[in-house]
Amino acid sequence: MTSLITDLTETVVFDLKVNSEAAVIVKFQSESCVICKKIEPFLLAVAKQFSGQVDLGDVDVEKNEKLASRYQERGLPTLILFNRGQEISRRYGFQTGGMLRDWLRQDLP
C-alpha cells in the first residue's frame, strides 16, 4: 500500500475517513486478490488527477469481515465512493483508468 492509500481495515479509522469532508473511494480487497493488485496503479493515477477532490482507502476483507458484511461486498475488488458518510455509488471488479475517471466525473459531488 502506498502513502496515497489509507489502510481503513480498522473500523474506527474507516468510520472517521468516510465521514470526513473529503470524498473517498474505498477498495474492499484481499491480499490474495490478483485483480485488486492490478487495479491499484489505475486508482493511484486517478487519485493524482482528482487530487484534493477524492482520497483513497483500502479495507482488507479477510482482516475485517464486519466491514465487508456491513457494506455487503459481493466480489473483489468492490469500490465504493463515499461523500460525507453517504455511499454515492459502487463499482465491481476490474476497472481501467478511463472507467474510473468516467465514474468520478459522473458521481463525484
N, C-alpha and C positions, 0 to 999 in steps of 0.2 A: 504494500500500500504506500502510495506517495504522500507527500505533505499536503497535496491538494485535496486528498480524500480523508475525511474524518472517520475513524472507527466508531460506529454507532451501535456496536454489539451490546453494550451495557444499556439497559432500559432507561436509566436516569439520563445518560448522555443523549440517547436517542430523543427522548421527550423534550429536553432542552433545545436541541438543534432544530427539530421540526416545528417547534413553537416559536422560534426566533423570527425576527423581522425579515430575514433573507429567505428567498425561495430555496429549496433544497431538493436535489434528486437523490433518493436513497436506492441503492442497489442491494437487493436481497440476494445473497450469493453464498457459495461454499468454497472451501479450498480445493475440493475435488472437481469443481465445475470448470470444464475446459472453455466453454463459451463465455463464462464470467471473466476469465482471464483475457480472452480475445477482444472483448468489448471495451476493456479498460482504456487502451490508447484513444479510442474514439470519444469516450467520456471525458478524458483529460483535455483533448483538443477542443471539445465543445465548451468545457468549463472555462478554458482560457478565452475563447471567443466571447462568452457571455459573462466574463469576469465582472464582479460587482452586482450581477443580477441573479446568479444562482450558485449555490455551493453543492459539493458532492459528499455523500456519506455511504458507508458500507455497513451492512448487517450480515454477519456470518450466521446463517440459519442453523448450523449444527451446534453453535455455541449459545444461541438464544432462540429456542423453539417457541417461547411465549410471543416474541415479537412476530415471528413468522406466522404463527397462528392468529394473532391479533389482526394482521393485515391480509390474512388468507392468501398467502403467496401460493401460486399454483404451478410453479415451474421456475427453473433458474436459467438465467437471471430474471428477476422481476424488478422493474424500475418504477418507482413511484415518485411523482412530482408533488411536493407539499409547498404550501404557502401559508404562513402564519398558523400552522397546526391543522390546516384543512388539506385533505387529499384533493388534488386537482385532476390528475389523470395517471394512467399506467401504460407501460409497455412491457411486453414479454419477449424473452428470447433474444437472439442476436439482433443488434441494431447497428447500422453503419453511421458514420459521422453525419451524412446527409439526412438520414432518417431522424437522428437525434436533434439536429438543427431545426428541421421542419416541425418536430414535436414542440420544441421550446418556442419557436416563433408563433405557433398556433395557441399554445396553452399557458405560456409564461405571462403572469399578470403585468 
